[in-house]
Amino acid sequence: MKKHIVCFGDSNTHGYCADPNDCADGGTRFNEDERWPCVLQKLLGDGYLCLEEGLGGRTTVFDDPIHGDLSGLDYITPCLLSHEPVDLLVIMLGTNDVKERLGVNAPAIGVAMQRLIRRAQNTLCWAEKGPNILVVAPPPIGEGFADPVMGSGCREKSLGVAAALKDAAALTGAHFLDAETCEFNPIDHMHLTRKGHCQLAHMLANAVPGLV
């Protein structure tokens, strides 16, 4: 059986494209030759199955009072069970947690990630090696960000998310990767460009074989 890699994240895993000119199809979602889980699949080869589980707006554990059903905690168990046996879970979340209306800071986001990791670790879905999780810290929101719906202070909070997620990974025995160098677009300053998707896929392709 192939190694099952579950890619669990938000719109940056789903492949949202803020600039249609950056997408080969000219749409608002990168295609299967552009999204990082699909590029990762090609780089890893036939011995792996990379499973896309991206949802725009997804948080680690927080319920959004405007947009419902977006808590990763609520979905992680059925998600993992549907893909068992799971060899590696890649979690890239945190950007949506900085929304002003959620009222949490970077250290709280780290604690939330710990809770999500532990829920995943206790799900009976794992392959022979047992619970195996890689936390990917998304790049911080870029300068020039302005979104009245997300609210104020988002960029400032996002600057501390990577360190908080690194601590969460260390405290729960998960692996950690910082995607800080992956390119965000200059339009909304919080979504990966096509180049950014490719950069992340190559970072993961270098890391994954040593983890599974």
Backbone as numpy.savetxt, mean C-alpha at the origin, in Angstrom:
# Nx Ny Nz CAx CAy CAz Cx Cy Cz
2.79 -25.35 -6.66 1.95 -24.15 -6.66 2.83 -22.90 -6.66
2.36 -21.87 -7.33 3.09 -20.61 -7.36 3.10 -19.94 -5.99
4.06 -19.07 -5.76 4.09 -18.27 -4.54 3.04 -17.17 -4.64
2.14 -17.10 -3.67 1.05 -16.13 -3.69 1.49 -14.85 -2.95
1.54 -13.74 -3.68 1.91 -12.45 -3.13 0.67 -11.56 -3.17
0.11 -11.21 -2.01 -1.07 -10.36 -1.96 -0.62 -8.92 -1.79
-1.03 -8.06 -2.73 -0.66 -6.64 -2.73 -1.85 -5.84 -2.22
-1.79 -5.43 -0.97 -2.93 -4.84 -0.26 -2.66 -3.36 -0.02
-3.48 -2.51 -0.64 -3.22 -1.09 -0.49 -4.40 -0.22 -0.87
-4.09 1.02 -1.21 -5.13 2.01 -1.53 -5.09 2.31 -3.03
-5.38 3.55 -3.40 -5.43 3.91 -4.82 -4.07 3.78 -5.50
-2.99 3.86 -4.74 -1.67 3.68 -5.34 -1.36 2.22 -5.63
-2.15 1.31 -5.10 -2.06 -0.10 -5.48 -3.09 -0.41 -6.56
-4.26 0.21 -6.46 -5.28 0.06 -7.49 -4.84 0.65 -8.82
-3.98 1.68 -8.76 -3.41 2.24 -9.98 -4.04 3.53 -10.45
-4.58 4.33 -9.54 -5.18 5.60 -9.94 -4.16 6.49 -10.64
-4.57 7.08 -11.76 -3.71 7.97 -12.52 -4.31 9.37 -12.51
-3.62 10.31 -11.92 -4.13 11.68 -11.83 -3.93 12.46 -13.12
-3.06 11.97 -13.98 -2.75 12.66 -15.23 -2.98 11.69 -16.39
-4.10 11.80 -17.11 -4.38 10.87 -18.22 -3.27 10.84 -19.26
-2.49 11.91 -19.37 -1.38 11.93 -20.32 -0.24 11.00 -19.91
-0.25 10.58 -18.65 0.79 9.69 -18.13 0.41 8.22 -18.30
-0.82 7.97 -18.69 -1.34 6.61 -18.81 -1.43 6.24 -20.29
-0.95 5.07 -20.65 -0.95 4.66 -22.06 -2.35 4.66 -22.65
-3.36 4.36 -21.85 -4.73 4.31 -22.33 -5.45 5.65 -22.20
-4.79 6.64 -21.61 -5.40 7.95 -21.46 -6.54 8.01 -20.47
-6.57 7.08 -19.54 -7.65 7.02 -18.56 -7.20 7.43 -17.18
-8.02 7.08 -16.19 -7.71 7.44 -14.81 -7.19 6.24 -14.01
-6.93 5.13 -14.69 -6.30 3.98 -14.04 -5.21 3.44 -14.95
-4.03 3.28 -14.40 -2.95 2.68 -15.17 -3.34 1.27 -15.60
-2.85 0.84 -16.74 -3.24 -0.47 -17.24 -2.34 -1.57 -16.70
-2.54 -2.77 -17.20 -1.85 -3.95 -16.66 -0.35 -3.98 -16.99
0.07 -3.12 -17.89 1.50 -3.00 -18.17 2.16 -1.91 -17.33
1.36 -1.20 -16.52 1.85 -0.04 -15.80 1.71 -0.14 -14.28
0.66 -0.79 -13.79 0.44 -0.85 -12.33 1.53 -1.70 -11.67
1.96 -1.25 -10.49 3.11 -1.92 -9.88 2.89 -3.40 -9.57
1.70 -3.85 -9.11 1.57 -5.29 -8.89 1.72 -6.10 -10.18
1.25 -5.55 -11.30 1.35 -6.25 -12.58 2.79 -6.24 -13.10
3.47 -5.11 -12.94 4.88 -5.04 -13.33 5.70 -5.98 -12.46
5.38 -6.02 -11.18 6.07 -6.93 -10.26 5.90 -8.38 -10.71
4.69 -8.73 -11.11 4.42 -10.09 -11.61 5.35 -10.43 -12.76
5.48 -9.52 -13.70 6.34 -9.78 -14.86 7.80 -9.91 -14.46
8.22 -9.09 -13.51 9.62 -9.13 -13.07 9.94 -10.41 -12.30
8.99 -10.88 -11.51 9.22 -12.09 -10.70 9.10 -13.36 -11.53
8.23 -13.36 -12.53 8.11 -14.52 -13.40 7.04 -15.51 -12.99
7.03 -16.65 -13.67 5.95 -17.62 -13.57 5.86 -18.34 -12.23
6.87 -18.25 -11.42 6.83 -18.93 -10.13 6.03 -18.18 -9.08
5.53 -17.01 -9.44 4.80 -16.16 -8.50 3.44 -15.77 -9.07
2.50 -15.51 -8.17 1.20 -14.97 -8.54 0.96 -13.73 -7.69
1.01 -12.55 -8.32 0.81 -11.29 -7.60 -0.66 -10.91 -7.69
-1.30 -10.81 -6.55 -2.75 -10.60 -6.47 -3.04 -9.17 -6.08
-3.76 -8.44 -6.93 -4.06 -7.03 -6.72 -5.23 -6.86 -5.77
-4.98 -6.16 -4.67 -6.03 -5.85 -3.69 -5.91 -4.38 -3.30
-6.07 -3.50 -4.29 -6.02 -2.06 -4.05 -7.40 -1.45 -4.06
-7.66 -0.51 -3.17 -8.95 0.17 -3.07 -8.71 1.64 -2.77
-9.20 2.52 -3.63 -9.05 3.94 -3.42 -9.66 4.39 -2.10
-8.90 5.18 -1.33 -9.38 5.68 -0.06 -9.17 4.77 1.13
-8.63 3.58 0.91 -8.48 2.63 2.02 -7.55 3.17 3.09
-7.94 2.97 4.35 -7.13 3.31 5.51 -6.60 2.04 6.16
-5.77 2.20 7.16 -5.31 1.02 7.91 -6.47 0.43 8.72
-7.01 1.22 9.65 -8.07 0.71 10.53 -9.22 1.70 10.72
-9.11 2.88 10.17 -10.04 3.96 10.51 -11.27 3.97 9.62
-12.41 4.24 10.23 -13.67 4.41 9.48 -13.78 5.86 9.03
-13.94 6.06 7.75 -14.08 7.39 7.19 -15.54 7.82 7.30
-15.84 8.94 7.97 -17.22 9.35 8.15 -17.90 9.82 6.86
-17.11 10.11 5.83 -17.68 10.52 4.55 -17.80 9.34 3.59
-16.73 8.58 3.47 -16.70 7.44 2.55 -16.60 6.15 3.38
-17.64 5.35 3.35 -17.67 4.15 4.20 -16.97 2.95 3.57
-16.82 1.90 4.38 -16.31 0.60 3.93 -14.88 0.66 3.40
-14.05 1.49 4.01 -12.69 1.66 3.52 -11.62 1.23 4.52
-12.00 0.70 5.65 -11.03 0.26 6.65 -10.38 -1.05 6.23
-9.05 -1.02 6.16 -8.33 -2.24 5.83 -8.55 -3.33 6.85
-8.73 -2.96 8.11 -8.93 -3.93 9.17 -10.18 -4.77 8.93
-11.22 -4.15 8.39 -12.48 -4.86 8.17 -12.40 -5.88 7.04
-11.45 -5.68 6.13 -11.40 -6.53 4.93 -10.22 -7.48 4.89
-9.23 -7.27 5.74 -8.00 -8.04 5.60 -8.21 -9.53 5.77
-9.07 -9.96 6.69 -9.26 -11.39 6.92 -9.92 -12.08 5.72
-11.09 -11.63 5.24 -11.65 -12.29 4.06 -10.76 -12.18 2.83
-10.04 -11.09 2.72 -9.11 -10.94 1.60 -8.06 -12.04 1.62
-7.42 -12.22 2.75 -6.36 -13.22 2.85 -6.90 -14.64 2.70
-8.05 -14.89 3.29 -8.63 -16.23 3.18 -8.98 -16.57 1.74
-9.37 -15.57 0.97 -9.75 -15.84 -0.42 -8.54 -16.16 -1.29
-7.35 -15.84 -0.80 -6.14 -16.07 -1.59 -5.23 -17.13 -0.98
-5.68 -17.85 0.03 -4.80 -18.82 0.68 -4.39 -19.94 -0.29
-3.19 -20.50 -0.12 -2.18 -20.13 0.88 -1.41 -18.87 0.46
-1.19 -17.98 1.41 -0.50 -16.72 1.16 0.96 -16.87 1.60
1.87 -16.58 0.69 3.30 -16.64 0.99 3.83 -15.30 1.49
3.26 -14.21 0.98 3.70 -12.88 1.40 2.56 -11.89 1.22
2.33 -11.10 2.25 1.38 -9.99 2.19 2.16 -8.69 2.14
1.95 -7.90 1.10 2.57 -6.58 0.98 1.50 -5.54 1.31
1.73 -4.77 2.35 0.78 -3.72 2.76 1.39 -2.36 2.47
0.71 -1.57 1.63 1.14 -0.19 1.43 -0.05 0.73 1.71
-0.12 1.22 2.94 -1.20 2.09 3.39 -0.61 3.20 4.26
-1.43 4.21 4.52 -1.01 5.31 5.41 -1.35 6.68 4.86
-1.38 6.80 3.54 -1.65 8.11 2.95 -3.04 8.62 3.32
-4.04 7.76 3.25 -5.41 8.20 3.57 -5.63 8.42 5.06
-4.78 7.83 5.87 -4.91 8.00 7.32 -4.62 9.42 7.78
-3.93 10.20 6.94 -3.56 11.56 7.35 -4.69 12.57 7.14
-5.83 12.15 6.63 -6.94 13.08 6.40 -7.31 13.79 7.70
-7.56 15.07 7.60 -7.85 15.88 8.77 -9.03 15.34 9.56
-10.08 14.88 8.87 -11.30 14.45 9.54 -11.11 13.17 10.37
-10.03 12.44 10.13 -9.77 11.23 10.92 -9.11 11.56 12.24
-8.45 12.71 12.32 -7.95 13.21 13.59 -6.83 12.42 14.23
-5.97 11.79 13.42 -4.86 11.02 14.00 -3.54 11.54 13.47
-2.48 11.36 14.27 -1.15 11.79 13.86 -0.33 10.59 13.40
0.92 10.84 13.00 1.76 9.77 12.47 2.00 8.63 13.47
2.32 8.91 14.75 2.49 7.80 15.69 1.23 6.95 15.83
0.05 7.58 15.80 -1.20 6.82 15.88 -1.38 5.95 14.64
-0.95 6.45 13.49 -1.03 5.65 12.27 -0.12 4.42 12.39
1.02 4.60 13.03 1.91 3.46 13.27 1.27 2.42 14.15
0.58 2.85 15.20 -0.11 1.91 16.09 -1.24 1.21 15.33
-1.93 1.97 14.48 -2.98 1.37 13.66 -2.42 0.29 12.74
-1.26 0.54 12.17 -0.63 -0.47 11.32 -0.27 -1.71 12.12
0.16 -1.53 13.35 0.44 -2.69 14.20 -0.81 -3.56 14.35
-1.94 -2.91 14.57 -3.19 -3.64 14.73 -3.55 -4.40 13.46
-3.38 -3.76 12.31 -3.67 -4.41 11.04 -2.75 -5.60 10.80
-1.47 -5.42 11.08 -0.51 -6.51 10.91 -0.89 -7.70 11.79
-1.22 -7.44 13.04 -1.54 -8.54 13.95 -2.81 -9.27 13.52
-3.79 -8.53 12.99 -4.99 -9.18 12.47 -4.62 -10.11 11.32
-3.76 -9.64 10.45 -3.33 -10.45 9.32 -2.54 -11.67 9.78
-1.64 -11.46 10.73 -0.82 -12.57 11.23 -1.67 -13.68 11.85
-2.80 -13.30 12.43 -3.67 -14.28 13.10 -4.75 -14.87 12.20
-4.67 -14.56 10.91 -5.60 -15.15 9.95 -5.04 -16.47 9.45
-5.86 -17.49 9.41 -5.40 -18.83 9.04 -5.36 -18.98 7.52
-4.38 -18.33 6.93 -4.29 -18.31 5.47 -2.89 -18.61 4.96
-1.95 -18.75 5.89 -0.55 -18.70 5.50 0.00 -20.01 4.96
0.94 -19.90 4.05 1.64 -21.06 3.52 2.58 -21.61 4.59
3.36 -22.59 4.21 4.19 -23.33 5.17 5.07 -22.46 6.04
5.57 -21.37 5.48 6.51 -20.52 6.22 5.84 -19.76 7.35
4.52 -19.62 7.31 3.80 -18.90 8.34 3.63 -17.42 7.99
3.11 -16.64 8.93 2.86 -15.22 8.66 4.10 -14.50 8.12
3.91 -13.79 7.02 5.03 -13.17 6.33 4.52 -11.88 5.69
4.89 -10.75 6.27 4.31 -9.47 5.88 5.41 -8.45 5.59
5.23 -7.73 4.50 6.14 -6.63 4.16 5.33 -5.33 4.17
5.73 -4.41 5.03 5.10 -3.09 5.10 5.88 -2.14 4.21
5.18 -1.50 3.28 5.80 -0.51 2.40 5.29 0.88 2.80
6.20 1.75 3.16 5.82 3.12 3.49 5.69 3.92 2.20
4.52 4.50 1.94 4.37 5.30 0.72 5.18 6.58 0.81
5.52 7.17 -0.34 6.21 8.46 -0.29 5.35 9.49 0.44
5.96 10.44 1.11 5.18 11.49 1.75 4.49 12.37 0.70
3.37 12.94 1.06 2.66 13.85 0.17 3.58 15.01 -0.20
3.54 15.41 -1.47 4.49 16.40 -1.97 4.10 17.83 -1.65
5.09 18.70 -1.77 4.85 20.14 -1.61 3.89 20.62 -2.69
3.03 21.53 -2.33 2.03 22.03 -3.27 0.69 21.35 -3.13
0.61 20.32 -2.26 -0.64 19.61 -2.04 -1.70 20.55 -1.46
-2.89 20.48 -2.03 -4.02 21.25 -1.50 -5.29 20.53 -1.88
-5.94 19.95 -0.90 -7.19 19.22 -1.12 -8.13 19.56 0.02
-9.15 20.40 -0.23 -10.04 20.82 0.86 -10.84 19.67 1.46
-11.04 18.60 0.71 -11.79 17.46 1.25 -10.91 16.66 2.22
-9.66 16.44 1.87 -8.75 15.76 2.79 -8.44 16.65 3.99
-8.42 17.97 3.77 -8.22 18.90 4.86 -6.78 19.39 4.99
-6.54 20.14 6.02 -5.23 20.75 6.23 -4.33 19.83 7.05
-3.04 20.08 6.95 -2.05 19.36 7.76 -1.68 18.00 7.21
-2.21 17.61 6.06 -1.97 16.25 5.54 -0.50 16.04 5.19
0.08 16.98 4.46 1.49 16.81 4.08 2.38 16.73 5.31
2.15 17.62 6.26 2.99 17.64 7.46 2.93 16.31 8.20
1.73 15.76 8.34 1.60 14.46 9.01 2.25 13.35 8.21
2.11 13.43 6.88 2.64 12.35 6.03 4.16 12.23 6.14
4.83 13.33 6.50 6.29 13.29 6.62 6.76 12.37 7.74
5.89 12.10 8.70 6.27 11.23 9.81 5.77 9.81 9.69
5.05 9.51 8.62 4.41 8.19 8.50 5.44 7.07 8.31
6.45 7.28 7.48 7.42 6.22 7.21 8.10 5.74 8.49
8.54 6.67 9.33 9.19 6.28 10.58 8.24 5.51 11.48
6.97 5.94 11.52 5.98 5.25 12.34 5.71 3.84 11.83
5.67 3.68 10.51 5.44 2.36 9.94 6.65 1.45 10.12
7.83 2.03 10.06 9.04 1.24 10.31 9.03 0.69 11.73
8.64 1.52 12.70 8.54 1.06 14.09 7.47 -0.03 14.22
6.35 0.15 13.53 5.27 -0.85 13.59 5.75 -2.19 13.06
6.49 -2.16 11.96 7.02 -3.40 11.40 7.98 -4.07 12.37
8.85 -3.29 12.96 9.83 -3.85 13.90 9.15 -4.47 15.11
8.12 -3.84 15.62 7.44 -4.32 16.82 6.59 -5.57 16.56
6.24 -5.81 15.31 5.37 -6.96 15.00 6.10 -8.06 14.23
7.38 -7.87 13.97 8.14 -8.88 13.25 7.89 -8.88 11.74
7.40 -7.78 11.21 7.18 -7.66 9.77 8.42 -7.07 9.10
8.52 -7.24 7.80 9.59 -6.62 7.03 9.17 -5.18 6.68
10.13 -4.39 6.26 9.83 -2.99 5.97 10.59 -2.52 4.74
9.91 -1.71 3.93 10.52 -1.09 2.76 10.00 0.34 2.65
10.90 1.30 2.46 10.51 2.70 2.32 10.50 3.06 0.84
9.33 3.45 0.33 9.18 3.79 -1.09 9.35 5.29 -1.33
10.06 5.97 -0.45 10.18 7.43 -0.50 10.67 7.93 -1.85
11.55 7.17 -2.52 12.14 7.64 -3.76 11.26 7.40 -4.98
10.12 6.74 -4.82 9.23 6.50 -5.95 8.47 7.78 -6.29
8.34 8.05 -7.56 7.87 9.35 -8.03 6.37 9.55 -7.87
5.98 10.65 -7.21 4.60 11.11 -7.16 4.38 12.15 -8.26
3.15 12.27 -8.74 2.87 13.24 -9.81 2.81 14.66 -9.24
3.02 15.68 -10.11 2.98 17.08 -9.67 1.60 17.70 -9.77
0.57 16.86 -9.93 -0.80 17.37 -10.05 -1.49 17.33 -8.69
-1.59 16.14 -8.10 -2.21 16.06 -6.77 -1.18 15.75 -5.68
0.05 15.43 -6.09 1.18 15.27 -5.15 1.03 14.07 -4.22
0.14 13.13 -4.55 -0.01 11.97 -3.65 -0.30 10.67 -4.38
-0.16 10.67 -5.70 -0.34 9.43 -6.45 0.89 9.16 -7.32
1.23 7.91 -7.41 2.40 7.50 -8.19 2.20 7.79 -9.67
3.27 8.19 -10.32 3.29 8.28 -11.77 3.55 6.89 -12.35
3.48 6.80 -13.67 3.83 5.52 -14.30 5.26 5.14 -13.93
6.16 6.13 -13.94 7.54 5.88 -13.53 7.61 5.41 -12.09
6.80 6.04 -11.21 6.77 5.65 -9.80 6.32 4.21 -9.61
5.32 3.78 -10.39 4.88 2.38 -10.32 6.01 1.45 -10.72
6.72 1.82 -11.77 7.83 0.99 -12.24 8.96 0.95 -11.20
9.25 2.09 -10.60 10.29 2.14 -9.57 9.94 1.23 -8.40
8.69 1.30 -7.95 8.27 0.47 -6.82 8.32 -1.01 -7.18
7.87 -1.36 -8.36 7.89 -2.76 -8.78 9.32 -3.31 -8.78
10.26 -2.52 -9.23 11.65 -2.99 -9.25 12.23 -3.10 -7.84
11.88 -2.18 -6.96 12.31 -2.28 -5.57 11.80 -3.58 -4.95
10.54 -3.87 -5.21 9.93 -5.07 -4.63 10.49 -6.34 -5.27
10.74 -6.29 -6.56 11.30 -7.47 -7.24 12.67 -7.84 -6.68
13.40 -6.85 -6.22 14.69 -7.11 -5.59 14.53 -7.69 -4.19
13.44 -7.30 -3.50 13.25 -7.70 -2.11 12.50 -9.03 -1.95
11.49 -9.24 -2.76 10.57 -10.36 -2.53 11.23 -11.73 -2.55
12.09 -12.07 -3.51 12.66 -13.42 -3.49 13.38 -13.79 -2.21
13.96 -12.81 -1.55 14.63 -13.08 -0.29 13.70 -13.21 0.91
12.41 -12.90 0.70 11.44 -12.95 1.80 10.57 -14.19 1.77
10.48 -14.83 0.62 9.61 -16.00 0.50 10.40 -17.30 0.31
